[in-house]
C-alpha cells in the first residue's frame, strides 16, 4: 500500500504530503540522498507552516450503506480518500446524532435524546447553551469563514427569533441558509442570513439543488479571499417522503430493496422482536417502492458532491480542502421483518458512511478503527491548529490517517437511545409500534455488538461469525463475561470528557 501521510497534526501532515508529492510519492523507497559536506551545505531554510485546510462537510439524512453503490461521486470520493468502515453514530435518531456531531459530546452529556419536546430538539439545544460551543464556533474563532446550509436541528423554524429582532442565526456561522420542515423538497422556507425566503414547486426550487447552488457560490467567493473556510451542507434527502428531483423520478425502473440474509427475518432469541410477524406482501411492495425513491433522491445529493468538488478545483482550492461525507444515521427497510425506520442498534441503523478525501488523507483506503460522530469536532479543531475542545468526549482521528491504528485507540463505540420517537408530531414517528425498540445503551466494537435494554435484558451479536446480526448469543455468555459487559456499558454511558470516555472505551474487551 502506498501511504503518503503521517499521523501528525494536520498542518504538518499537509507539509509532509506536499513534499512527498513533489518527490513523486511511490511504493518504492527513495534512493539515498547524496552526502553533502559542511563546506558545500546550503544555508538552512525554515519551512513555512502549511495553512489550515478548508473543510467541506456534507451531512445527509437517513442514508444507509446500501445507497452508496448508486452514488458514483461518493464512490469517487472513496477512491480518492479514506472510508472509515467502523464509523458508528451515537444514536440512530436525527437530533441526538446531530447534537453529538456539533458538540463532540455523547447524548448523555448534551441531554438531547429525542427530536423535540422536553428532552430533545432545537429549543432544548438552544436553552442549554450548547450552540455557544460547537465546531462552528471553534473554527470561526480560529479565523475560518463558516457557512451552514440545509437541515439544522429538529424543531428549528426559519422564522424563529429566539428573543431577537430578526430570524435567529446561531453563533459560529458567517453565512446561514437553514430550513425547517422542508422534507418534501418543495414549498419550503429558508432563513437566509436573518431573512426568510420562500421557495415554490418548480423544478428549480428543488431543495438539494438550491443548497448545491448556494454552496458553490460560497466556495467560489470565499476561495478568492485566501481565508480558510468551513461549509456544512446538510441535505434533507433521503429522509421520508424520499422526494427525488423531477429529472430523477423515472430512474431505476423495477428496482427493489436488497434481499439480504436479514430480509424479513427476525433474529433468533431476540428480546423486543420476539414473535414479530413477517412482512405482509403489501409491506414488501411499499418497501420496494420507497427504496427506489430513496435511490432516486440521492442522485441529486451525489451530483451536488460532484459540483462541490468541481467548484473547489475551479477555485484552485481542491489541494487544500478536506471533503467529508457522512450521515446522521442509517435506515432499515425490511431487515429483521421491520418496516422502514431506524432507532435500533443494528448495523443498518448505526453503521453509516464516513468518507474523507483531501491533503494528508490516503487514497483508496479503508480504515476499520472504531470512530464515532463525537470524534469529528476534535478532528476539525486539530486541522485548524486548535487544541482539543475541553468538553468534547471524542478525540481527533488524525492519527488514523497514517493507515494504522495507534496503541490505546478506543475499542468500542457507545450507542445510546432513550425516549424513542413515539409522538405523531415527530417526523421520525413510527406508526408501527413493533418498529420501536425500547430504550437501550449499546457497545459496538470491531467484532461484536452488545445491547442492554431499559428492563435489564441483553443481546449480544458476534458480528465476526454473524455479520447480519441474526443470532442473539447472550445466553451462551458466562456470568463473568456478562458482568464485565454490563460494567463496560455503564462506564461509557456515564463518562464525561475525552480522557474518561477514551479509557472507558479502551477497557472494553
N, C-alpha and C positions, 0 to 999 in steps of 0.2 A: 504493500500500500504506500502511496506517496503521501507524506504528511508534510505540509508546508506551514506549520504553525507550532508554537509552543504554548504551554499552559501558563501564560504570564498575564499581567494586567493588559487590558486591550490596547492601550496606546503603544506599549512595547510589542504587542502582537502585530499591529499594523506595520510598525517599522521593520520587524523581522520578516514579515511576508513580502514587503516591498523589496528588501534586499534579496530574498530568495527568488522572487520573480525576475529581478534584474539579472541574477546569475543564471536563470534558467533552471528552476527547481525541477529535479528529476528524481527517479527512483534510485539512480546510481550515485555512489559517493563522489563528491567533487575531488578533482586531483589536488595533491598537496600544493599549497601556495609557495612560490619561490621565497627563499630566505633573503631577507633584506638586512644588510649590515647597518649598524648605527650610523656609519658615515653617509650612507645613502638613504636613510629613512626619511620619508616625507614628514613635514610638520603634522602634528595631530590636529584633526578636525573634529570638533564636537558635533554630533548629530543633533539636529533639531527634533524636539519631541513631536511625534505624529499627532495630528489634530484628532480630537474625538470623532467617532463615526456618527453619521446620521443614522436614524433608526426609523424604519417604516414597519409598523405593526399592523397586520391585517387579522382582525378577530372576527370570526364568523359565528353564527348562532345555530347550535344543534347539529353541527356537522359530524357525521360518523365516518369511521375509517373506510367504509365501503363506498363512499362517494369519491374518494381520491382517484381511483382509476379512470374516472370520467372527467378529470381536470388536467389537461395537458400542461398548462402553465405551472400548476403546482408540482407536477412530476418533473418539469424542467428545473424548478427551484430545488427539488430534491437532488437532481443530478449535479446541480451547481453548488450544493451546500450539504448540510448535515441534518439527518432526520433522527429525532430523539424518540426511539421506539418505546422507551419505558416511561413516556410522559403521562402523568395522571393529574386530573383536576381534583380539587379539594372537595367538591360537591357537584353532582350531576344535576345542577339547577342553576338557571341563568344568574340571578342576582348574587347569591353567595359566592359563586365562582368568580364573577367579575370583581366583586369586592376584594377577594383574595388576590387577584391579579394586580389591581390598582395599588393595594397597600402592602403586599408581600406577607400578609398575615392569614392564619387559618380562621375559619368561621367562628371557632370558639373564642377567638380574640377580637374579631371585628364585631361580633354579636349579630351579624347578618346571616340568618339561617333560612330565610324564606324570601319570596319575591316581593312581598308587600305586607303591610299591617304592623303590628306591634313588635315583631321580631325579624323584620326584613324590609327590603325596598329602599328606594332613594331617600325617602323622608327620614328614615332611621339613620342611614349612612350620613346624611347631612347633619342631623341633630347631634350625632355622636362626634362630630368634628373630624370625621375620617377623611373628608376631602382636603383638609389642610395639610395632609402628609401622604402623598402618592408619588408614583414615578413621574407624574407630570410636574409636580412642584419641585421634585429633586432636580430634574433636568432643566427646567426653566430657570431655577436658581443658579445652575451651572452655566448659563449663557445660551442655552438652546432656545430656538424658536419652536413653539409647540402648536399642534393643531389636532382637534378631535372632530371626527365626522361619523354620524350614524347613531347606533343604539348605545345609550349610556347605561342607566340602571332602571329596572322596573319601577314604575310609579312616576318617573320623571316625565313632565309635560313641557313642551316648548314655551308655553306662556307663563310658566311658574315664575313668580317674582321673589319669593322667599324673603319678603320684607323689604326688598329694594324697589326702586322706581322703574326698573327695566326688567325684561325677562332674564332670568338668572343664568349666569355663566359661572361654573365652578372655578376655584383658584387653580392656577397652574397652566391655563390654556390661553395662548395668544389668539388663536382662531377657533371658533366654536360653531359647529353645524350639527345640532343634535335633534333627533325626533322623539316622539312619544310612542303612542300606539300605532306604529307605522308598518306593522307586519304585512298587510295586504300589498304593499309596494306601490300603491297609487292612492291619490286623495288623502294626503298627509300634510303635516306642517313640520317645518324645521325652525329651530331657534338659530338664526344666523347672526352671531355676534351681537345678541341682545335685541334682534328684530325678528318677529315671527313672520315667516314667509310660507304661503300656501302653494301646494302643487296639485295638479289635476290628474286626469286619467288618460292623457295622451301617451303614446309610446315614449316620447322624450322625457316624460315625468317619472319613468320607472326608477325607483329609488336607488338601486345599486348603481345604475348608470349615472344618476345625478351625483352620488357620492364619488364615483370614479372621476368625473369631470372636475369636481372641486379639488380632489386630492392632487390630480395632475397639475392644476393651476397653482396650488400651494407649493408643490415641489419645484415647478419651473420658476416661480417668482423667488422662492427662498434660496435656491441653489446659487443664484447670482449674487447674493449678499455676502457669501463667504462664512456665514454663521452656521454652526451645526443645527440640525433640526430633528425633531421627533414628530411623527404623524401617526395617529391611530385611526384606521378606518374600520369601523365596527358595523358590519352588514347585518341586516335582519334575516337575510337568506342564509340557510334554507329552512328557517323556522316556519311552522304552520302559520298560514294556509299554503305554504310552499308555492308561492306565486312566481312563475317564470317570466322572464322578459317576453313580450309578444313575439319577437323573432325566434324564440326558442320553443314556442308552445307546441310545435309538431315534431320535435326531435325524438329520437329513440323510440319509434313505434314498436309496440309489443314488449317493451322492457318490463321485466318482473323483478321483484325483490330477490336477493340471493337466497337460495335454499341451502343454507349451511347445515352443519350437523346439529345445531341448536334450533333449527327452524321447527316451530310448532311442537316443541318437546320440552316439557318441564323437567328440570334437573331431578335426579334421584335423591331422595332423603332430604329434600329442602324443607325449610321451616314455613315461610309465608306462602310458598307456591304449592304446598301440599293440596292435592285434589283439584288443581287448576284444570279446567276443561280445555280440550283442544280448540283451536280457532275454527270458527264456522267458515263455510265456503264464502259467505258474504264478507267476513272479515279479511279473508285472504285476498279477495278481489280488491277490496278497499286499500289494503296494504300495497298491493302491486301498483295500483293507480297512483297512490301517494308517493311511492318510491320513484316512479317515473317523473312525477312533478318535482321531487327533490333533486333528481339528476338534472332536469331541465333548469331549475332555479339556480344551481351552482354554476351554470355556464357563464352567467354574467359576472359572478364573483371571479371565476377563472380568467375571463377576459380582462377584468379590472387589474388583476395581478400582472398580466402581460403589459397593460397600459402603464402601470406604475413603474415597472422596470424599464420600459422604453423611455419614459419621461426622465428617469434617472440617467440613462445613457445619453440622451439628447442634451441634458443639462451638464454633462461631464461629471456627474456625482456618483455614478454606479460603483466606482472603485473605492469609495469612501462611505458607502452606505450598507448597513445590515438590513436585510428584509426578513421579517419574522412572520410566519403564518401559523395560526392555531385556531382553536375553537373553545367556547366557554364550557361545552360539554358534548357528549356524544348522544346517541339515539338508538333505541331498539325498534325493530319493525318485524314482528313475527317470531323473533327468537324467544325461546323459553315459553312458547304459547302466549306471549304477551302482545296485545295490540300496540300500535305506535305510541312511544313515550320515552321517558328517561327516569331519573331518580334512583336507579338501582346501583349496586356495586359491581355489576357485571362489566366486563371489559367493553361491551358495546356502548356503555354509557360513560365510563370514566377514563378509558384509554383513548385519547384523541390525538390527531396530528400535531406535532410541533416541528417545524422546519425552519432552519436559519441558513441564510446564504449571505456572504459578504467577505470583506477583508479579514484574514485570520481564521476563517472557518473552512475546514477541509471539504473538498467536493466529493459527492457520491458516497458519503459515509453514513452508516447507521451507528448511533450511539445507544447502547442498551441500559446505561446507568439510570437509576431512579431519579426522575426530575418531576417537579410539580409546579403549578402556576404561582406558588408563593416564591419561587426562585427567580421569576422574571424581573421583579423590581430590583433586587440586589444586582442582577446581571447588568441591567441598563445603567445602574449607578456606577458600576465598575467601568463600563465602557466610557462613561462620561468623565472618568477620573475622580469620582467621588468615593468617600468611604461608604461602607455598607450602612444602610438605614438602621438606626439603633433599634427600632421597634419591629423590624421585619423578622419573621420566623424562618424564612428561606435563606438560601445562600447563592452566591453567583455561580453560574455553571461554566464560567470561562475556563476553569481547569479541564473541563471535559473536551474542549475544542482541540486539544492536542491529539485526540484519538485514543486516550487511555483514561481509566478511572482512577483517581488518586486514592491512596490509602486513607481510610477513615470516611470515605464518602457514605452518606446515609444509605441504609439498606432497604428502607421501607417508606412508602408514601402513606399519608393519612387521608382517609376519605370520611367525612362526617356529614350525615344527612338527618336533619331533625325537623319536626313540624312540617310534614310533607304538604305539597300543594293540593289542598282539598277544597279551596274556596273557588266557586264558579267565576269570580271576578279575576282570578289569576289566569294569565294567558297560557300557563302550563297546567291548568286544571285537568285532572284525569277523570273523565266521566265513568270509566270502568273501575270500580273500586278494587278489582283484582289486579289492577296495574299499578297499585300504590304500595310500595314496601313500607313496613313500619320504620320508625326512626332507628338509626344504627350508627355505629362507628366501625371503621374497617381499616385493615392494613393491606397494602398491596406491595409485594416485593417482586423481584425478577422471576420468582418461581411459584409463588402461592398468593392467594387472597383469603384473608381471614375476616369474617364479618360477625360482629356481636350486636344483636338486636336489643331494643329497649327492654324487652321482657327477660333478657339474660340468655336466650337461646343463641346458638352459634352455628356458623357454616364455615367450612374450610375446603377450598378448591385447590388441588395441586395442578397448577397450570402447565407444568412440565409434561406430565402424563395425560392431562385432561385440559388441553388449551381452550376448548369450547365451554368449560365450566359446567359440565353436565352431571358431575357426581360430587355431592357433599360428603366428604370423608371425615368430618369432625368426629363421628362416632368411633373411628379407629385410632384416634389420638389418645395417648395416655394422660392421666391426671396431671403429671408434672408438665407436659407439653402444653396442655390447655391452660394451666395456671400461668405459665410463662407468657403465653399469648395474651391472656386477659390483662396481665400486668403491663405488657408492652403497649397494648392499645390504650390503656388508661394513661400511661406515661405520655404518649403522643397527643392524646385528646385533651390534655391539661397543660401541655408545655407552653412556655412563653419565651420568645426570643430565639435567635438562630442557634446559639450555643446549646441551650436546653433542648430545643427541638431536634437539632442535629444529633445530640447524644442519645436522645430517646429513639430516634430512627435507626441509629447505628447499633443500638442494643438489641434490635430485633434479630432473632436467629431463625 
